Structure formats: structure tokens, C-alpha cells
Amino acid sequence: MADYCDRAGGRGQEGKFSGPLKPMTFSIFEGQEPGQIIFQFKASSSAVKFELTGETDDIFMIENDGLLYYTKALDRETRAVHHLQLAALDSQGNIVEGPVPITIEVKDINDNRPMFLQSNYEGWVRQNSRPGKPFMYVNATDLDDPNTLNGQLFYQITLQLPLVNNVMYFQINNKTGAISLTQEGSKELDPAKNSFYNLMVSVKDMGGQSENSFSQSTYVNITVRENIWKAPEQVEITENSTEPHPIKITQVQWNDPGAHYSLINKEKLPQFPFSIDKEGNIYVTQPLDREEKDSHVFYATAKDESGKSLAFPVEVHVKVVDINDNPPTCPAMTVFEVQENEIVGSSIGYLRASDRDEANTFNSILKYKLVDQAPKVPSDGLFLIEEYEGKLQLGKRSLKKQDNPLYNLTVEVADRDFQTLCFVQVHVIDINDQIPIFKVSDYGDVTLPEDTAIGSTILVIEATDADEPFTGSSKILYKIIKGDPEGRLEVITDPKTNAGYVTVKQALDFEAQPVANIVFKAENPEPLVSGVSYNDSSYASFTLTVTDVNEAPVFPQHIFQAKVSEDAAIGTRLGNVTARDPEGLAIRYSLSGDKRGWLKIDSVTGEIFSAARLDREAESLYRVRVVATEIGGSALSSVADFHLALTDVNDNPPRLAKEYTGLFFCHPLSAAESLIFEATDDDLQSLWRSQFTFALGRESLKNDWQVSKINGTHARLSTKHTRFEEGVYEIPILLSDEGKPPMKGTVSLSVTFCQCVEGSCFRPAGRHDGIPTVGMAVGILLTTLLVIAAILAVVFYRMKKDEGKGNVENPQSPEAKPLRS
């Protein structure tokens, strides 16, 4: 190691230009003017000249008096380090001192332009490739020192053709030159639309951070190929296959070889009946049953060797194709009723059979056939059934109950391969030749308060029917045909007694209908025979009187909404909230929950006004409750919500996005330094929200500092020289937004210049304000000890004095007196 290092010729670290002959190392920037002195060596008195050997390259010379200099500008790219030997000679040419090694390190300057290895690059990418995954590289070299900023390269895409909708489909890693797709490119690239793209890529040295950096550009031609990683067409698998499993059903394939495939059980089936091999072939591993599950959906994924997904999973759809493997089914017994004397062709009912095979296919088409009638009285063939609908009809003649009251029919239901026998009972019932007759035609008056609970039974009505009991001819249905247009009442029939229970279905309303004359009609579900019709005996009525109950005011809606700018003047009308009192009483309005005191309400009209300055940044949606209280009566009240949405105005100056503390540069500076800071403001995200301008807050700072904008929210604070003293510098920064109106704010960045140890700011310990010196601390300690000693002396003196008094007063007492204060 050299004793010290000379920077670019001249002064060493010790401030010396000369010294004894000993091993030394010098650092000289390349490109310096030739003829500059490096150092003057001194030897013993017997030496008369010096001899320089080694890698001089006819550049380094030494005079007889030991003056070392160079005659040509150095070039680091030719030789980065020169290893020399220096000896002192006497008049005879003999070495009297040395030789010693002299090392010349050539320091780099930015004197070489980066160069791409190719003037044009060709590449291709599959559509829908994963964003951020490189598909090609561009490479450039720079002969400057890669360990300095001079040789650090910065890549960027300066042009994309075509540029669809001003969206970049490609991106480049600015350090490695790796080109990949953006999120938009992954989604939008389509060879059917544009199969070829041309990029202009530039490379800069100095890490792209200096205006004086060198650059070069190259063209990159990219072909877009069709993505073969896509969802396969829907697969159809016949259910209950008897072939050996597994059976290949489809295949997925990644764009490049070497992918690792797997399946995702999207539906979380306990037994997943599919698998995939390393070639992307997908198999069904067991027979499927359509009636159990008629379709399957799962995902196929492709990953690289590290397990990272190469692209989004693709969806695989499998349809299970039906075979006729299920017989028709029907209820255990189907029961119908038919009136005697109904005409031939009358519909008795429908037999409903089903088939689990796929609907609307030949496998599930059912045919009905009547195969037996018991008894065959008075003859066989009394019934018919429609072949495909299953409708049962009278086939030959009207039925008479006295001939037979019950028939058992056997119906064969068949699909293409299976037959099932279904059983039907037909009950012959008496003809409906009797009408229901009310026992009472007028049920008088019923008085109810309007708040009667829904579901309450308010009246029981009853009619009788002389037809056969427990048949459709004698069952009674009650209908309200007059006096209840809103459907507030309903009548429920007791199936055992035919009594009708009149109940409240909807809330009663005194204000809408205080008195109603309700009329009922009683009728049968079975039609009456010809010549018989309902008459006045099948009608009854009662008078319903609804009494008033004091009710709270009613709002037409639960939530009222309004919108206003946050800079609205005090007294601005914001909205109107009104309610109605069912009894017609006047209403008084008030606000509840106005915690910020922003609003006021007209107690008579319900109009709401602003009462103070609004602030969207404090609360963007302001919620209060409006209370409507009736005046008079029971002073009942009800509540509705009022929501006020505040729209933003640009009323907040920009500020620093966070507190920047501990900012420092290592002193002394060897080169210009910089730091990055971020601005924000509290206004709503908008076009101007992310666009700030940055400037120094004082003109006097412009010789030492500069502020440069990086983007709409970030800027760089840089030193303009290296001649700063140690200490803390407060740098005011003027921030402006581009809102309407524009807002400005001044912030301060505190930057410390300090000596550094291992990259951290180091300050020697010293006296700080508020911290006592060592002398002060000793004085405080001694004073405290003296005070404590004085207190103890007083206490012991009092104890001794009290003890003496006790002995005089009671010399015989064996007990000690307690101390008295």
C-alpha cells in the first residue's frame, strides 16, 4: 500500500509536493493536459540521478533531480494501472537507493459513448404473455469504468410504433435491457390486429442522471405470435363410460417447452376426476354420472421450474353427455275427483311423471298408456289418457257414484328403453248442485283501532253446503268482493269445519278509510251443475269501523341526499326535508347529530341551510338526522337521515408527503449529491392533484442548490458544488399545484453535512443545551448529600431529646415512649 495518494497530480494528502524515495501510489484522471508534475523524489546525497522503468509507455519521465511527470494525456481504457520501478543512481550508474514500486492509477472520466452490440434487434412474443417477463434483451457496452457512474448504463424505450390509443405495450428494464410486456400489452396484443411492432430503444451512460451523458439508439423489431396457451374447446364426455380409464379428453400447451402443468379443482370436489401429464394432456380418471353432475369446470396452469406462474390459468369446460340410464318415476299414488254426470271428454287431471335423464331429449320424452281399470263397472274403457301430456279424461260416458264410487287405474309410463307402472285413484263425487248458504247474512259492526296487529282474527263467518262432505263440491272458499279495495283483510277457511276466519292482512288506516262495508261471497272450488247458480244466500256482510290512533309524522323516504361545493357560502340552501302527520297536525323540524355545527334547518318548512364553513377534507359525506315532531297531540316524532355530499375545491396548499428527518450528506463532498422528496396535498384526487411544480424558496440559494422535477409528485434536491461546510442547512422549497385556483405552499428540508462512519452520520460527543457539565453535576450531587445529612442530624437530635424526657418522667417504666412530632 502507498503511504498516500495524489489526486490528479500535484498536492498529496499531506500537502507535500516532494518526499523521500519510497513505494507510492498516485491517482490521475485520464485526459489531463500533459507535462504536469506528479511528485519530486529525494534520495541520499550520493545519488545524482534517478532511473524509471516498468510500464512507462513513453509517457512517464523523471528528471535527474527526481521530478516525476507525464508527457502525454493518460487513457484508462488503454491502461488502467501503470506499474513502475524507481531507483536512485550514483555518478557511476550504480543503484544507491531502491528500486521502489511506483503505482499510477488512471482515474476514469466519461469519455466513451455507450454502443449497442447490434444496430437492429429482432425478437418475438406470444400474445397474452405474462407482463414483466422478459422475452428478449438489448445489450450495450461502455469502455468507461463500470464501477463508476461513467460506465453505468440506462436503457429506455423512446418510441413505439404503432402506438395504439397512446398506450405503451412494451417496457424495458433500464438496468438490464430486458424487454417485456406491460399489463396493457399482455391484454391487448393481438396478431390479428397488429402482428409487428417497432421500438426505438436508447441507452445512456451516467446512469441516465446527467444532461451531459452520452447516448445511442437502436431499433427493435418485434413480431407478435398467436398465443397457443388458451382455453381448449368444451369437451363432451359420455356418462358411465365402460372404457378403461384414464382417457385423454383434451390438451393445453404453453408457448415454450419445459413448462410444468397442473390442474386446479375450482369446484372443490371431494373426488376430482381429472389429471394432467407433463405434456399438458388432460385425462378423465373415472366414469362420470350426468345425473350426479352434468358439467365440470376447472383450471389448467403452467409454471416455470421455480413454481412461478407463466400466465393466467385457462378454464376447461367438460359437459357430461346423457345416456338413457334412468327409468321414468311417478308418485306412489295420484288421486283425482270427478263429479258424477260430467260429460264425456271432461278433464279429470294430469298424471305427472318424471325422468332424471336430460330434459328435452329423446331420453326423457315420456309416453303414457292406460293398461288397466278396476273395477270394469259398468264397463271397461271409461277413461282415456293423452299419450304425451298425461291428461286423464272421461272416455265413454258420465259416471254415477251409485255404479261405483272409486276406480283404480294402472298407467304405463315409458321412455325409449324403460317402462314404469303408475297408479291413479279416481273418486266419483256427488254433483255440485247445492250452493253454500251463510248462517247469518249480516255480521253487524266491528270496531278496531287502526294499529290492530297484522294477523289478528277480527271475525269468524260460516256458511254450509249440503253436497257430499269433504269434496270439492262442499268445500267453501270465501272471497271479499266489496269494501276492501286495498286488500287489508283476508279470509282463511278451516278445512274441517268450513268456517272462515277474517284476519288483518295489511295495516288499517283511519285516515284512508275510517268506515267500510265489507261484503263476502261463499263459493265452491268445483263448478256448479248446469241450471244451479249462486244467489243472495251465498253473500254476507259486516261494517268495519276503524278508530283513530295518534301516529308519528311520516317521511316519504328514509334518506334525503344533497350535494354542494365545499366553498358554498354560509346560508346556502342545501335541500328540503318534509314529513306528513297522518292526523294533519303541524310539524316542527330540528336537526340531530350535527356534531360540526355546519347546518341549520327551518323549523317550519324543513329547508336546510349551511351555517358554517364546510370542509370536504374534514368530512366528505356529512350525515345528520332530521327530527319531525308533531305540534299538539302527543308530540310524537320520527326521524329521517340527511346526507350532504361535499364536492372538492382546490383549497389546500401542497405539502411534503411525509416528514423528512435525518437527511444528511457525508462531508466533505467528493461529487454533487442529491435527494428525492415527494409532495402531496389534501384535496380530492383530480387532474391537478398529482401535478406539482417545485422551486427553491429563496433566490440566494440558487448558487448552491437546485430543484429539478422528476414527475408530478416527486422532485430532486441537488447540490451544485462540493464546497459546503459541516452543519445543518434549512432549504425552503416552494410547492405549487395546478388547481383552480392554484395553491402554493413553502416547506423546509433540513439537510446536515457531517462526517460519516460506515455510511452513517457521525458527530463527536459535546456539550448540548440543557445538559449540565461534569462540574455542575458534581456540585449538584454534593449539595444533595449535605441536605440529606442535615435532615438526619435533626432527626437524631429530636429522638435523643425525647428519650431523656421519658426517663425523667417515669424512671421505672419498662416501655419506651413513642416519638412525638
Residue pairs with C-beta under 8 A, 6 or more apart in sequence:
1 25
2 23
2 24
2 25
2 26
2 103
3 22
3 23
3 24
4 12
4 13
4 14
4 24
5 12
5 13
5 25
5 26
5 27
6 12
6 13
6 26
6 27
6 28
6 38
6 39
7 27
8 27
8 28
8 29
8 32
8 107
9 26
9 28
9 32
9 36
9 37
9 38
9 70
10 17
10 36
10 37
11 17
12 19
12 39
17 37
17 39
17 40
18 39
18 40
18 41
18 42
18 66
19 39
19 40
19 41
19 42
20 41
20 42
20 43
21 41
21 42
21 43
21 66
21 86
21 88
21 97
21 98
21 100
22 100
23 100
23 101
23 102
24 39
24 100
24 102
24 103
25 102
25 103
25 104
25 105
26 38
26 39
26 102
26 103
26 104
26 105
27 105
27 107
28 38
28 70
28 74
28 104
28 105
28 106
28 107
29 74
29 106
29 107
29 108
29 109
30 73
30 74
30 75
30 76
30 77
30 106
30 107
30 108
30 109
30 111
31 73
31 74
31 75
31 109
31 111
32 73
32 74
33 73
34 70
34 71
34 72
34 73
35 69
35 70
35 71
36 69
36 70
37 67
37 68
37 69
38 60
38 68
38 69
38 70
38 104
39 68
40 65
40 66
40 67
40 68
41 50
41 62
41 66
41 68
41 86
41 88
42 66
43 50
43 66
43 88
43 96
43 97
43 98
44 88
44 96
44 97
46 90
46 96
47 88
47 89
47 90
47 96
47 97
48 64
48 89
48 90
48 91
49 64
49 88
49 89
50 62
50 63
50 64
50 66
50 86
50 87
50 88
50 89
51 62
51 86
51 87
51 88
51 89
51 95
51 99
52 60
52 61
52 62
52 68
52 84
52 85
52 86
52 102
53 84
53 85
53 86
53 87
53 99
54 82
54 83
54 84
54 85
54 102
55 79
55 82
55 83
55 84
56 82
56 84
57 78
57 79
57 82
58 71
58 72
59 70
59 71
59 72
59 74
59 82
60 68
60 69
60 70
60 71
60 82
60 84
60 104
61 68
61 69
61 70
61 71
62 68
62 69
62 86
63 69
66 88
68 86
68 102
74 104
74 106
75 106
76 106
76 107
76 108
76 109
76 144
76 145
77 112
77 143
77 144
79 106
80 105
80 106
80 145
81 103
81 104
81 105
81 106
82 103
82 104
82 106
83 101
83 103
84 101
84 102
84 103
84 104
85 98
85 99
85 100
85 101
85 102
86 98
86 99
86 100
86 102
87 95
87 97
87 98
87 99
87 100
88 95
88 96
88 97
88 98
89 95
89 96
90 96
108 144
108 145
108 148
108 150
108 151
109 144
109 150
110 144
110 149
110 150
110 205
110 206
110 212
110 213
110 214
111 144
112 142
112 143
112 144
112 150
112 205
112 214
113 142
113 205
113 214
113 215
113 216
114 140
114 141
114 142
114 153
114 203
114 204
114 205
114 214
114 215
114 216
115 140
115 141
115 142
115 216
116 138
116 139
116 140
116 203
116 216
116 217
116 218
117 139
117 140
117 141
118 138
118 218
119 218
119 219
120 218
120 219
120 220
120 221
121 136
121 138
121 201
121 218
121 219
121 220
121 221
122 220
122 221
122 223
123 135
123 136
123 179
123 220
123 221
123 222
123 223
124 135
124 222
124 223
124 224
124 225
125 135
125 136
125 181
125 189
125 222
125 223
125 224
125 225
126 224
126 225
126 226
126 227
126 228
126 229
126 255
127 189
127 190
127 191
127 224
127 225
127 226
127 227
128 186
128 187
128 189
128 227
128 229
128 230
128 311
128 312
129 135
129 181
129 186
129 227
129 255
129 311
130 181
130 186
130 309
130 310
130 311
130 312
131 180
131 181
131 182
131 183
131 185
131 186
132 171
132 180
132 181
133 180
133 181
133 310
134 173
134 176
134 178
134 179
134 180
135 179
135 180
135 181
136 178
136 179
136 220
136 222
137 176
137 177
137 178
137 179
138 155
138 172
138 177
138 179
138 201
138 203
138 218
138 220
139 177
140 153
140 155
140 177
140 203
140 216
142 150
142 151
142 153
142 205
143 151
144 150
144 151
144 205
145 151
146 152
149 205
149 206
149 207
149 209
149 210
150 205
150 206
151 205
152 205
152 206
152 207
153 175
153 177
153 203
153 204
153 205
153 207
154 174
154 175
154 203
154 204
154 205
154 206
154 207
154 208
154 209
154 213
155 172
155 173
155 174
155 175
155 176
155 177
155 201
155 202
155 203
156 172
156 174
156 201
156 202
156 204
156 208
157 168
157 170
157 171
157 172
157 179
157 199
157 200
157 201
158 200
158 201
158 202
158 217
159 198
159 199
159 200
160 168
160 169
160 170
160 197
160 198
160 199
161 197
161 198
161 199
162 194
162 197
164 188
164 194
167 184
167 188
168 182
168 184
168 185
169 181
169 182
169 184
169 185
169 188
169 189
169 197
170 179
170 180
170 181
170 182
170 185
170 197
170 199
170 222
171 179
171 180
171 181
171 182
171 185
172 178
172 179
172 180
172 201
173 179
173 180
174 208
177 201
177 203
179 199
179 201
179 220
179 222
181 189
189 224
190 224
191 224
191 225
191 226
194 224
195 223
195 224
195 225
196 221
196 222
196 223
196 224
197 221
197 222
197 224
198 219
198 220
198 221
198 222
199 219
199 220
199 221
199 222
200 217
200 218
200 219
200 220
201 217
201 218
201 219
201 220
202 215
202 216
202 217
203 215
203 216
203 217
203 218
204 213
204 214
204 215
205 213
205 214
205 215
206 212
206 213
206 214
207 213
225 255
227 255
228 253
228 254
228 255
229 252
229 253
229 254
229 255
229 302
229 310
229 311
229 314
230 314
231 314
231 315
231 316
231 317
232 250
232 251
232 252
232 282
232 314
232 316
233 250
234 317
234 318
234 319
235 249
235 250
235 316
235 317
235 318
235 319
236 318
236 319
236 320
236 321
237 247
237 249
237 284
237 288
237 318
237 319
237 320
237 321
238 320
238 321
238 323
239 287
239 288
239 289
239 290
239 291
239 320
239 321
239 322
239 323
239 325
240 287
240 288
240 289
240 323
240 325
241 247
241 287
241 288
242 287
245 283
245 284
245 285
245 286
245 287
246 275
246 283
246 284
246 285
247 283
247 284
248 281
248 282
248 283
249 274
249 282
249 283
249 284
249 318
250 281
250 282
250 316
251 279
251 280
251 281
251 282
252 261
252 276
252 280
252 282
252 300
252 302
252 314
252 316
253 280
254 261
254 280
254 302
254 310
254 311
258 304
258 305
259 280
259 302
259 303
259 304
259 310
260 278
260 302
260 303
260 304
260 305
260 307
261 276
261 277
261 278
261 279
261 280
261 300
261 301
261 302
261 303
262 276
262 300
262 301
262 303
263 272
263 274
263 275
263 276
263 282
263 298
263 299
263 300
263 301
263 316
264 298
264 299
264 300
264 301
264 313
265 272
265 298
266 297
266 298
266 299
267 296
267 297
267 298
269 296
271 286
272 298
273 284
273 285
273 286
273 288
273 296
274 282
274 283
274 284
274 285
274 296
274 298
274 316
274 318
275 282
275 283
275 285
276 282
276 283
276 300
277 283
280 300
280 302
282 300
282 316
284 318
288 296
288 320
289 320
290 320
290 321
290 322
290 323
290 357
290 358
291 325
291 326
291 356
291 357
293 320
294 319
294 320
294 322
294 358
295 317
295 318
295 319
295 320
296 317
296 318
296 320
297 315
297 316
297 317
297 318
298 315
298 316
298 318
299 313
299 314
299 315
299 316
300 313
300 314
300 316
301 309
301 313
302 309
302 310
302 311
303 309
303 310
304 310
322 357
322 358
322 361
322 363
323 357
323 363
324 357
324 362
324 363
324 415
324 416
324 417
324 418
325 357
326 355
326 356
326 357
326 363
326 418
327 355
327 415
327 418
327 419
327 420
328 353
328 354
328 355
328 366
328 413
328 414
328 415
328 418
328 419
328 420
329 353
329 354
329 355
329 356
329 420
330 351
330 352
330 353
330 354
330 411
330 413
330 420
330 422
331 352
331 422
332 423
333 423
333 424
333 425
334 349
334 351
334 352
334 422
334 423
334 424
334 425
335 424
335 425
335 427
336 348
336 349
336 392
336 424
336 425
336 426
336 427
337 426
337 427
337 429
337 471
337 472
337 526
338 346
338 348
338 394
338 399
338 426
338 427
338 428
338 429
339 428
339 429
339 430
339 431
339 432
339 473
339 526
339 529
340 398
340 399
340 400
340 401
340 428
340 429
340 430
340 431
341 398
341 399
341 400
341 431
341 529
342 394
342 398
342 399
343 394
343 398
344 394
344 395
344 396
344 397
344 398
345 393
345 394
346 393
346 394
347 391
347 392
347 393
348 383
348 392
348 393
348 394
348 426
349 391
349 392
350 389
350 390
350 391
350 392
351 368
351 385
351 390
351 392
351 411
351 413
351 422
351 424
352 390
353 366
353 368
353 390
353 413
353 420
353 422
355 363
355 364
355 366
355 415
357 363
357 364
357 415
358 364
362 415
362 416
363 415
363 416
364 415
365 388
365 415
365 416
366 388
366 390
366 413
366 414
366 415
367 387
367 388
367 413
367 414
367 415
368 385
368 386
368 387
368 388
368 389
368 390
368 411
368 412
368 413
369 385
369 387
369 411
369 412
369 413
369 414
370 383
370 384
370 385
370 409
370 410
370 411
370 412
371 410
371 411
371 412
371 421
372 409
372 410
373 380
373 381
373 382
373 383
373 407
373 408
373 409
373 410
374 407
374 408
374 409
374 410
375 404
375 407
377 403
377 404
378 403
378 404
379 396
381 395
381 396
382 394
382 395
382 396
382 397
382 399
382 407
383 392
383 393
383 394
383 395
383 407
383 409
383 426
384 392
384 393
384 394
384 395
385 391
385 392
385 393
385 411
386 393
390 411
390 413
392 409
392 424
392 426
399 428
400 428
401 428
401 429
401 430
403 428
404 428
405 427
405 428
406 425
406 426
406 427
406 428
407 425
407 426
407 428
408 423
408 424
408 425
409 423
409 424
409 425
409 426
410 421
410 422
410 423
410 424
411 421
411 422
411 423
411 424
412 419
412 420
412 421
412 422
413 419
413 420
413 421
413 422
414 420
427 471
429 468
429 471
429 472
429 473
429 526
430 467
430 468
430 471
430 473
431 467
431 473
431 529
432 467
432 472
432 473
432 524
432 526
432 527
432 528
432 529
432 532
433 467
433 528
433 529
433 532
434 465
434 466
434 467
434 473
434 474
434 532
435 465
435 524
435 528
435 532
435 533
435 534
435 535
435 537
435 538
436 463
436 464
436 465
436 476
436 522
436 523
436 524
436 534
436 537
436 538
437 463
437 464
437 465
437 522
437 537
437 538
438 461
438 462
438 463
438 520
438 522
438 537
438 538
438 539
438 540
439 462
439 463
439 464
440 461
440 462
440 540
441 536
441 537
441 539
441 540
441 541
442 540
442 541
442 542
443 459
443 461
443 540
443 541
443 542
444 542
444 543
445 542
445 543
445 544
445 545
446 458
446 459
446 542
446 543
446 544
446 545
447 545
447 546
447 547
448 458
448 504
448 508
448 544
448 545
448 546
448 547
449 508
449 546
449 547
449 549
450 507
450 508
450 509
450 510
450 546
450 547
450 548
450 549
450 551
451 507
451 508
451 549
451 551
452 458
452 504
452 508
453 504
454 504
454 505
454 506
454 507
455 503
455 504
456 503
456 504
457 501
457 502
457 503
458 489
458 502
458 503
458 504
458 544
459 501
459 502
459 542
460 499
460 500
460 501
460 502
461 478
461 491
461 499
461 500
461 502
461 520
461 540
462 497
462 498
462 499
462 500
463 476
463 478
463 498
463 500
463 522
463 538
463 540
464 498
465 473
465 474
465 475
465 476
465 498
465 524
466 474
467 473
467 474
467 524
468 474
471 526
472 524
472 525
472 526
473 524
473 526
474 498
474 524
475 493
475 495
475 498
475 524
475 525
475 526
476 493
476 498
476 500
476 522
476 523
476 524
477 493
477 522
477 523
477 524
477 525
478 491
478 493
478 500
478 520
478 521
478 522
479 491
479 520
479 521
479 523
480 489
480 490
480 491
480 518
480 519
480 520
481 519
481 520
481 521
482 517
482 518
482 519
482 541
483 516
483 517
483 518
483 519
483 541
483 544
484 516
484 518
486 506
486 512
486 513
487 505
487 506
488 504
488 505
488 506
488 507
488 508
488 509
489 502
489 503
489 504
489 505
489 518
489 544
490 502
490 503
490 505
491 500
491 501
491 502
491 503
491 520
492 500
492 501
492 503
493 499
493 500
493 501
494 500
494 501
500 520
500 522
508 546
509 546
509 582
510 546
510 547
510 548
510 549
510 582
511 548
511 582
511 583
513 546
514 545
514 546
514 547
514 548
515 543
515 544
515 545
515 546
516 543
516 544
516 546
517 541
517 542
517 543
517 544
518 541
518 542
518 543
518 544
519 539
519 540
519 541
520 539
520 540
520 541
521 534
521 538
521 539
522 538
522 539
522 540
523 534
523 538
528 534
548 583
550 583
550 633
550 634
550 636
551 581
551 582
551 583
551 636
552 581
552 628
552 630
552 636
552 637
552 638
553 579
553 580
553 581
553 582
553 587
553 628
553 629
553 630
553 636
553 637
553 638
554 579
554 580
554 581
554 582
554 638
555 577
555 578
555 579
555 626
555 628
555 638
555 640
556 578
556 579
556 580
557 640
558 640
558 641
559 640
559 641
559 642
559 643
560 575
560 577
560 626
560 640
560 641
560 642
560 643
561 575
561 642
561 643
561 644
561 645
562 574
562 575
562 608
562 642
562 643
562 644
562 645
563 644
563 645
563 646
563 647
564 572
564 574
564 610
564 614
564 644
564 645
564 646
564 647
565 646
565 647
565 649
566 614
566 615
566 616
566 646
566 647
566 648
566 649
566 651
567 614
567 649
567 651
568 574
568 610
568 614
569 610
570 610
570 611
570 612
570 613
571 609
571 610
571 611
572 609
572 610
573 607
573 608
573 609
574 599
574 608
574 609
574 610
574 644
575 607
575 608
575 642
575 644
576 605
576 606
576 607
576 608
577 589
577 601
577 606
577 608
577 626
577 640
577 642
578 605
578 606
579 587
579 589
579 606
579 628
579 638
579 640
580 587
581 587
581 630
583 630
583 633
585 630
585 631
585 632
585 633
586 630
586 631
586 632
587 606
587 628
587 629
587 630
587 631
588 603
588 604
588 628
588 629
588 630
588 631
589 601
589 602
589 603
589 604
589 605
589 606
589 626
589 627
589 628
589 629
590 601
590 603
590 626
590 627
590 629
591 599
591 600
591 601
591 608
591 624
591 625
591 626
591 627
591 642
592 624
592 625
592 626
592 627
592 639
593 623
593 624
593 625
594 624
596 612
596 618
596 619
596 622
597 611
597 612
598 610
598 611
598 612
598 614
598 622
598 644
599 608
599 609
599 610
599 611
599 622
599 624
599 642
599 644
600 608
600 609
600 610
600 611
601 607
601 608
601 609
601 626
602 608
602 609
606 626
606 628
608 626
608 642
614 622
614 646
615 646
616 646
616 647
616 648
616 649
616 684
617 652
617 682
617 683
619 646
620 645
620 646
620 684
621 643
621 644
621 645
621 646
622 643
622 644
622 646
623 641
623 642
623 643
623 644
624 641
624 642
624 644
625 639
625 640
625 641
625 642
626 639
626 640
626 641
626 642
627 637
627 638
627 639
628 637
628 638
628 639
628 640
629 635
629 636
629 637
630 636
630 637
648 683
648 684
648 686
649 683
650 683
650 686
650 688
650 737
650 739
650 740
650 741
650 742
650 743
651 683
651 743
652 681
652 682
652 683
652 743
653 681
653 735
653 737
653 743
653 744
653 745
654 679
654 680
654 681
654 692
654 735
654 736
654 737
654 743
654 744
654 745
655 679
655 680
655 681
655 682
655 735
655 745
655 747
656 677
656 678
656 679
656 680
656 747
657 677
657 678
657 679
657 680
657 713
658 678
660 677
660 749
660 750
661 750
662 761
663 675
663 749
663 750
663 751
663 752
664 751
664 752
664 753
664 754
664 756
664 761
665 673
665 719
665 724
665 751
665 752
665 753
665 754
666 754
666 755
666 756
666 759
666 761
667 724
667 725
667 726
667 753
667 754
667 755
667 756
668 722
668 724
669 719
669 722
669 724
669 753
670 722
671 722
672 718
672 719
672 720
672 721
672 722
673 718
673 719
674 716
674 717
674 718
674 719
675 716
675 717
675 749
675 751
676 710
676 714
676 715
676 716
676 717
677 714
677 715
677 717
677 733
677 749
678 713
678 714
679 692
679 694
679 713
679 714
679 715
679 735
679 747
680 713
681 689
681 737
681 743
681 745
683 689
683 737
683 739
686 739
687 738
688 737
688 738
688 739
688 740
688 742
689 737
689 739
690 712
690 713
691 712
691 737
691 738
692 712
692 713
692 715
692 735
692 736
692 737
692 738
693 709
693 735
693 736
693 737
693 738
694 707
694 708
694 709
694 715
694 733
694 734
694 735
695 707
695 733
695 734
695 736
696 702
696 705
696 706
696 707
696 731
696 732
696 733
696 734
697 731
697 732
697 733
697 734
697 746
697 748
698 732
701 731
701 732
703 720
704 719
704 720
704 721
704 724
705 717
705 718
705 719
705 720
705 731
706 717
706 718
706 720
707 715
707 716
707 717
707 718
707 733
708 715
708 716
708 718
709 715
710 716
715 733
717 731
717 733
717 749
717 751
724 753
725 753
726 753
726 754
726 755
727 752
727 753
728 750
728 751
728 752
728 753
729 750
729 751
729 752
729 753
730 748
730 749
730 750
731 748
731 749
731 750
731 751
732 746
732 747
732 748
733 746
733 747
733 748
733 749
734 744
734 745
734 746
735 744
735 745
735 746
735 747
736 742
736 743
736 744
736 745
737 743
737 744
752 761
754 761
754 762
754 763
755 761
755 762
755 763
756 762
767 773
772 780
798 819
799 819
802 817
802 819
802 820
803 816
806 813
806 816
806 817
